[in-house]
Amino acid sequence: MSGPPLIGIIASSWKIGPHAVQILDDKYGQAVAIAAGGLPLVLPVFPDLVQLPDIIESLDGVLFTGSPSNIEPHHYDGPPSPPRTPHDRARDGLALPLWRAAVEAGLPALGICRGFQELNVAFGGTLHQQLAGSGAEHEPPDNQPLEAQYSRTHALTIRPGGVLERLGLAGRIEVNSVHGQGIAEVGPGLRIEAVAEDGLVEGLSVTGSRSFALGVQWHPEWQVTANADYLAIFKAFGSACRERAQRRPGR
């Protein structure tokens, strides 16, 4: 192997004025470089131009990020979204099949927030389109400073015997929470890794996956080196990506 593992970080499509752009929050790339030890590569959401086999053959891992947008509900047979709900059809078109292709090929994959919800939908699960009134505060006011928005706000119970427990996360942990939607029905073949106090599923892994395949609803990329449990997730992801790089032809 030559150099760090190549880790694609899925972007989101957006508009700045009249310009169509691809956006990526810096904290994801920084976590990949610092905590996972990988070379972060922005993966644009061009489902008609970027072919899944090329992604699988060229990368050593893929990170599915959070996003300002929600998955279009027709992907899980949900009712239409409320007016003015932000969607990203291009990201749906790439991320959902890419999750399935990555798992099938043994390409290490980590999903965060929207990326976690994409994992569930990609494998046949459904979402709550709005968690308001669920009994727990999952989405802070967006007028708070980032340090307040991403502070640890509620507890999770880690299910025994899963990926998170093997990474050293056990029992009850506190996490940040910046999401307005959540898991309704868990997709077939997915294992529940963590559950919030109100019963909301916040961690999933792929049963029998050939490599690292984990999704979490919280944001472990936030100040990752200052939080040991967040860091453990990215270190394990990075280790799986390095193992993949050692086996991948041309590396």
Residue pairs with C-beta under 8 A, 6 or more apart in sequence:
1 242
1 245
1 246
1 251
2 251
3 39
4 37
4 38
4 39
4 242
5 36
5 37
5 38
5 39
5 60
5 61
5 238
5 241
5 242
5 244
5 245
6 38
6 39
6 41
6 58
6 59
6 60
6 61
6 245
7 32
7 36
7 38
7 39
7 40
7 41
7 59
7 60
7 61
7 62
7 63
7 238
7 241
8 41
8 42
8 43
8 55
8 59
8 61
8 62
8 63
9 24
9 28
9 29
9 32
9 40
9 41
9 42
9 43
9 62
9 63
9 65
10 43
10 45
10 62
10 63
10 64
10 65
10 91
10 94
10 95
10 98
10 115
11 22
11 23
11 24
11 42
11 43
11 44
11 45
11 65
11 91
12 22
12 23
12 24
12 45
12 65
12 67
12 68
12 69
12 88
12 91
13 20
13 21
13 22
13 23
13 45
13 88
13 90
13 91
14 20
14 21
14 22
14 23
14 68
15 21
22 42
22 44
22 45
24 42
24 65
25 65
25 66
27 219
27 221
27 222
28 40
28 63
28 65
28 112
28 221
29 40
29 42
30 221
30 224
31 220
31 221
31 224
31 234
32 38
32 39
32 40
32 63
32 234
32 238
33 39
33 40
34 224
34 225
35 221
35 224
35 225
35 230
35 231
35 234
35 235
35 238
36 61
36 234
36 235
36 237
36 238
36 241
37 238
37 242
38 60
38 61
38 238
38 241
41 59
43 50
43 55
43 59
43 62
43 94
44 50
45 88
45 90
45 91
45 93
45 94
45 95
46 90
46 94
47 90
47 93
47 94
47 97
48 93
50 94
52 97
52 98
52 101
55 62
55 98
55 101
56 101
56 102
56 105
56 107
57 248
59 107
60 107
60 108
60 241
60 242
60 244
60 245
60 248
60 251
61 107
61 108
61 109
61 110
61 212
61 237
61 238
61 240
61 241
61 244
62 98
62 102
62 107
62 108
62 109
62 110
63 109
63 110
63 111
63 112
63 115
63 237
64 95
64 98
64 99
64 109
64 110
64 111
64 112
64 114
64 115
64 116
64 118
64 119
64 215
65 112
65 113
65 114
65 115
66 112
66 113
66 114
66 115
66 178
66 179
66 219
67 88
67 91
67 113
67 114
68 86
69 86
69 87
69 88
69 91
69 114
70 81
70 85
70 86
70 87
70 114
70 129
70 180
70 181
71 87
71 92
71 96
71 114
71 117
71 118
71 121
71 127
72 81
72 87
72 89
72 92
73 79
73 80
73 81
73 127
73 129
75 92
75 96
75 121
76 121
76 125
76 126
76 127
77 126
78 126
78 127
78 129
79 129
81 87
81 129
82 129
82 130
85 129
92 118
95 115
95 118
95 122
96 118
96 121
96 122
97 122
99 109
99 111
99 118
99 119
99 122
99 123
100 122
100 123
101 107
102 108
102 109
102 213
103 109
103 206
103 209
103 210
103 213
105 210
106 209
106 210
106 211
106 244
107 211
107 244
108 211
108 212
108 213
108 237
108 240
108 241
108 244
109 119
109 211
109 212
109 213
109 214
110 212
110 214
110 215
110 233
110 234
110 237
111 117
111 118
111 119
111 214
111 215
111 216
112 215
112 216
112 218
112 219
112 220
112 221
113 178
113 179
113 217
113 218
113 219
115 215
116 202
116 203
116 204
116 215
116 216
116 217
117 127
117 181
117 182
117 183
117 215
117 217
118 215
119 187
119 190
119 204
119 206
119 213
119 215
120 126
120 127
120 183
120 186
120 187
120 190
120 204
120 215
121 127
121 187
122 187
123 187
123 188
123 189
123 190
123 206
124 187
124 188
125 183
125 184
125 185
125 186
125 187
125 190
126 183
126 184
126 185
127 181
127 182
127 183
127 184
128 134
128 181
128 182
128 183
128 184
129 181
130 180
130 181
131 138
131 139
131 179
131 180
131 181
131 182
131 200
132 180
134 182
134 198
134 200
135 198
136 154
136 196
136 197
136 198
136 200
137 153
137 154
137 177
138 154
138 177
138 179
138 180
138 182
138 196
138 200
139 177
139 178
139 179
139 180
140 148
140 149
140 153
140 177
140 178
141 149
142 149
149 176
149 178
150 176
150 178
150 219
150 222
150 223
151 176
152 174
152 175
152 176
153 174
153 175
153 176
153 177
154 174
154 175
154 177
154 196
154 197
155 172
155 173
155 174
155 175
155 196
155 197
156 172
156 173
156 174
156 175
156 194
156 195
156 196
156 197
156 202
156 203
156 218
157 171
157 172
157 194
157 195
157 197
158 164
158 165
158 169
158 170
158 171
158 172
158 173
158 193
158 194
158 203
159 165
159 191
159 192
159 193
159 194
159 195
159 203
160 170
162 191
162 192
162 193
162 203
162 205
163 191
163 193
163 205
163 212
163 214
163 236
164 193
164 194
164 203
164 205
164 214
164 233
167 232
167 233
167 236
168 229
168 232
169 194
169 229
169 232
173 229
175 202
175 218
176 218
176 219
176 222
177 217
177 218
178 218
178 219
179 217
182 200
182 201
182 202
182 217
183 200
183 201
183 202
183 204
183 217
186 192
186 201
186 204
187 204
189 206
189 207
189 208
190 204
190 205
190 206
190 207
191 204
191 205
191 206
191 207
192 201
192 203
192 204
193 203
193 204
193 205
193 214
193 216
194 201
194 202
194 203
194 216
195 201
195 202
195 203
196 202
200 217
201 217
202 216
202 217
202 218
203 214
203 215
203 216
203 217
204 214
204 215
205 213
205 214
205 215
206 213
211 240
211 243
211 244
212 236
212 237
212 240
212 241
214 233
214 237
216 233
220 227
220 229
220 230
220 231
220 233
220 234
221 230
221 234
222 230
223 230
224 230
224 231
224 234
225 231
245 251
